[in-house]
Amino acid sequence: MNHEIKTENKYNTAFYLAVGSISIFVASYNIAIISVALNPIEKAFNVGSAVVYILGSLIFVGAIIGALLSGLLSDRFGRLWILAIDILTFFAAGIGSALSTNIIMLMFFRTVVGIGVGIDYVVIFTYMSEVLLKNNTRNLTFIMFFANFGILFSYLIGGILLTLGPSGWRYVLLSGALFSIIPLIMRLKLKESKLWKIKKISSFKSIIKNVTSKKNRKNLVRFSVPWFLYQISDQSLTLFLPLILIYALNVSSVNGAFSAVIVKAFTIPASILAFLVIQRVGTRYLQATGFLIRSVFLGIIGFGLFFAFRITGIEIIILLGLAFFFGSMGPDKTTVIMPVENYDSSVRGSGQGFNEMAGRFGGLFGILLFSVFGIAGIDTGLIFLSITSLLGFIVTILYINKNDVKTGDQVLYKN
């Protein structure tokens, strides 16, 4: 039975886009803000580099939990109430992180922050795909654009806050909690998704049966593998970029953070380009292109350092910037957008949650292996990331169809 859903007016569309964009900005900010603080935290708590790497990875442990639970819960009980939970985790755990008196305490709160991240990426895109009925692909690309700003500002603001002294890292982590107040206020005006109300399923058992049905199993696999492979390189680079630059350029923690801003700035024009062309060229083409060219640039840096070729600091920044550019132009957007547009609203949260969980496993797997390879040298770690990006290109070509975005809802639009 078809249902008529009235499309939102331009004012509402702009408001939804603002809410989604600010939400993803804050979630991404909270992912990356720890990266500029890792070096000072290592010194403050007098721990080894292995402990620091584990600390950095714990946000993805939390994100795995958040993604899995929030998908199922949002399909069963609705989108809005769980969106309130993730903001509270950012706020409470951000304050807890800043006030931590030992490394175990800090590890716990960073894991809780990760749960909020997992919730946000699942439920925001699920909700927005249901209330922004027209030009969905471009709208979701626009929202995802602000993930780049979140990471960029985390490096910039984090670098500034580190200048406040030995305890500057505490202000760095506190900033993530303060930013969460903005989306909390904005979300108070949201209304529950009409599509979810129409198609909601009344039991967890039925939701699980539906999302794992033959019709959906293909999507669970074909969208999970590219997301897994992309997050290996993306989260490793995001989390360790300041450290990579500190070691590669032989600079201080503050200069490493500011150098990371320059590298991450390459993602802004890339995201604008993706927004302009994604509906014209298709998500599959953008994803494959982004994977392949990112692999090339990471390989150039990795093999160049491995064979001791002379690579200047400026060249390293530019090559890393180009690797970020093509990742942001392609799989950074498409791996998030394609799943949410392919599931029916009755199980959209669960499907998106499963696919995101695979991506977060990729981020955790990548960070841990990059840490191991990083002991041998940054060059080896970058070669590893180059290989995983190449695998992402191959998987996209082989398993993602040309007609890769077909929304699961059959809706009659009324203007």
N, C-alpha and C positions, 0 to 999 in steps of 0.2 A: 504494500500500500504506500503510495507516494504522499508526501506531506509538503505543503507549501510553506516555505520559510521566507519571510520578508527580508530583503537585503538591507543592511544598515545604511544610514545616510552618511554623507562625507564627514560630518562632525564625529559621529560615533566611530567611523573607520579610523580617523586620525587619532582618536582617544585610545582605541584598542592597540593601534600601532605603537603609540607612546608607552602604554603599559607594558606591552610585550618587549619593546626595545630596552626600556629601563630595567626590567626584570632580568633580561639576559646580560645586560651590562653589569649588573650587580653580581650575578652568579659567576660570570667570567672573571670579574675583578677579584672575587673571593678565591677562585682557583689559583690565580697567578700571583696574588699579593705575597704569598709565602716565599716566592722565588727570590725576591730581593732581600729577604730577611734571613735566608739560610746561612749565609756566611757569618753575620753577626750572632745568630743563635748558636752556631757551632762554638764560637768563642765565649759567649755568655755562659753556656752550660758546660763548657769544657768537654765536649763529646767528639767522637771521631766522625769522619766523613760518611762512614757507613750508616751511622745513626741519623745523620742529616738527610741522606738519600731516603731512608725509611720514612722519616718525618714528611718529606715532600710527597711521598707516594700515598700516604694514608688518606688523603682527600678522595682518592679514587676507590679506596676500600669503602668509604662512606657513600660515594656516589653509586656504587654497585648496589648497595642496600637500598638507597633512596630510589633508584630507578626501578628496581624490581617491585618494591612495595607500593610506590606511588601509582604505578600504572594500573595495578589491580584495584587499589582503593579508589582511584578516580573513576574507574569504570563502574564500580559498585555503588559508590556514595556521591559521586559528583566531583566536578573540577575545583570549585572555589574554596571549599573548606581546607583542602590539602595545600592549596596555594598559600593559605595563611600559615600553615605549619612550617613551610620551608623558610619563610621570611623570619619567623621566630627563631629558627635554628641559626640563621646567619647572625642575628642580633645577639642572642644569648651566647652562642659558641664563640663569636668574635670577641666579645668582652672577656669570656673565659680564657681564650687564647692569649689576649693581651696581659692578663693578670696571672698567668701561669708561673708557678714558683719552681717547677722542675720539668724535665723533658717528658716524663710520662704524662703529666697533666696536660702539657701542650699537645702531645700526640692524641690524647683523648678528644680534646676540643676540636682539633683539626679534622678528625674523623667525623665528628658531628657536623661540622661545616660541609663536609663532603656529602653527607646525607641530604642536606639542603640543596646542594648543587644537583644531585641526582633527581630530586623531586622537581626542581625548577625546569630543567631541560626537557623532562617528559611532559609535565602538565601544562606548561606555558604553550608549547607548540601544539599539543593536543587541543587545548582550549581555543587558541587563536585560529587554528585551521577550521574550527566549527563556527566561529562568529564572523570571520572575515571570508565571506563566501565567494566573492569574486576576486580574480587575479591572485589566487591563493599562493601560487609559486613565487611570484614577485613580492607579495606581502611578507611571506615567511623568510625570503632572502633578505629583505630589508631589516626584519627583526634580528636575524642572525648576524647582520652587519655589525650590530652593536657589541657582539662578543669581542670583536677586534678592538673596539674602543675600550672595553673593560680591561683587557689585558694591557693595552697601551698605557692607559692611565694608571694601572697598578705599578708599572715600572716607573712612570714619571713621578707620581705622588709618593711611592715608596722610596724612591731616590731622594726626594726632598726631605721626607720624614727621618731618613737615616742620618741626616746632618744634625739632628737634634742631640746626638750624643750616643753613648753606649747603650742606653735604653731606647733608642730610636726605633728598634724593631718592634717594641710593644705598641708604639703609636701606629706603626705600619699595619699590624694585625687589627688594631682597634678601628682603623679606618673602614675596614670591610663591614663591621657592625653598624657604623654610623650611616654608610651609604644605603643600608637596607631599609632605613626609615622611609625613604622616598617611595619605593614601590609599594610598601605597606599602606601608606596613605592613599595612593592611587587605586589600589585594588579594592578599597572600601566601596567604590562606585560600580564595581562589576556586577553583572547578573549571570546566573547560571546558564550554561549552554542549552539552547532549545533543542538542538539535535541530540544531545545526550539524554534529555528528558524524554524525547520521543522513543529513542532506541535502547534505553538502559535495560540491562539484564539484572534480574533480581537475586542472583546467587553467585558466589565465587566459583562454585563447581561448574556452572553453565558458562561463565566467562572463560575459564581455563579450557573447557571443552571446545568452545567456539574459536578461541585464538590459536589453538593447536590443531584445528581441523585441517583437512587436506588442502582446502582453499587458501588457508593462511600460512601453512608450514613453509611453503616456498618463499614467501615474503620474509618469514622469520630468519631464514638462512641467507637468502641473496642480499638482504640489506644489512645483516649483521657482520658478514665477513669484510666488506669494504670499510665499514665503520670501525671495526676492530683494527684493521691494518692502518687506517689513517691516524687513529688516535695513538698508535705506537710512536709515530714520528712527531705528531703535533703536540702531544702532551709532554713528551721528553724535551722537545725544543722550548716549549712554553715555560716549563718548570725550571729548566736548567740554563736557559739562554743567558741570564746575567753571569752565572758561573762559567759557562763556556767562554764568554767574552772576557771575563776576569783572567782566565788562564791563557786564552789565545792571544789576548792583547797585552797581558801583564799589567793590568790596571787595578785600581782599588774597587771596593764594593760599590761605592757611590758612582764612580765612573762606569762600572759594569752595568749598573741599572740604567744610567742615562744612554749608554751605547745601545742597550736593548730597546730603548724607545725608538732610536733611529731605525733599527732593524724591523721592529714591529710596525713602524709607520708605513712600510711597504704594503701592508694588508689593507690600508684604507682605499687607495685607488683600485686595488684588486677587487674589493667588495663592491665598489661602485660599478666596476665593469661587469661583475657577475649579475648585479641587479638589472643592468641595462640589457644584457643579452641572454639571460637564462631561459626566458620563454621562447626566444627565437632559435637558439641553437640546441636547446635541450639539456637536461641534467646529466644524461649519460655522457655526452661529448665533453661537457665541462669537467666532469669527474675524472674521466680518463686522461684528458689533457693535463689537468692539475697534478695528478699522481705522477705521470711520466716526467714532466719537466721539473717537478720538485725532486724527483729521484736523481735527475741529471746534475742539478746544482749541489745537492748534498754530496753526491759522489765526487764532484770536482774538488770540493773542500776536503773531504775525507781522504781521498787518495793523494791529493796535493800535499797535505800535512804528513801522511804516512810515508811518502817517498821523499819528504824533506824538500819539496819544491819551494821556491821563495814566494811566499804569499804575504803581501803587506796587510796591515790592519784594515785599511780602507777596502781592500779587495775582499777580505773576509766578511766585513759588514755588508758589502754589496751582494756578495754571493748568498749569504744567509738571508738577506732581504728578499732576493729573488726567489729563494726556496719558500719563504713565507708568502710571497706574492701569489705564486701559482697554487700553493696549498689553499690559500684563502679564496682564490677565484673559483676553485673547483670543489674538491671533496669536503672542505670545511663547511660549505653550505649544503651540498647535495646529500651527504650522508645523513644529515638531520632531517631534511625536507622530504626526501623520497619515501621513507617509511610512513610518516604521519599522513601522507596523501593517499596511501594505498590501503589503509584499513578502514573498515566501517566504524561509525561512531560507537557502536555497541562494545567494541573491543579496541578502539583506537589507543586508549591509554595503555592497555596491557601490551599491545603490539609494539608501540613506541618504546615502552619501558623495557621490553625484552631486547630490542635492537640497541637501545642506548646502553643497557647493561653490558652487551657485548663490546660496545665501544669503550666503556670504562674499564673493562677487563683488558682491552688493548692498551689503554693508557697506563694502567698499572703494570702490565707485562713489559711495556716499552721502557718505563722508568726504571724498573728493576734491572732489566737487561742492559739498558744504557749505563746504569750505575756500574754494573760488572765490567762492561766494555770500557767504561770511562776510567777504570783503574789502570787498564792497559794504555789508555790515552784517548783524548777527545777524538782523534782521527778515526780510531777503530769504532767508536760509538757512532760517528756520523756515517761511516760506511754501512753499518748495520741499519741505520734509518733509511739510507738510500735504497737498500735492498727491499725493505718492507714497502716502501713507496712504489717500487717497480712491481712488486706482487699485487699491490692495489690496482695498478693499471691493468694487469693481466686479468684479474678477477672481474673488473668492470667490463672489459671487452667481452669476456666469455659468458658472464652470467647476468648482466643487467640488460634488459630488453630495450629496444629503441623506444617503444611506447611504455616508458617506465613509470609514468605518473598517471594513474587513473584513480580518481578519488573513489573510496568505497561507498559513498553516499549518493543515492540517486535523488536529487532534490530539484523541485521546481522553483526557480528563482522568480520572485515578484519584485519589480522595481517600485 
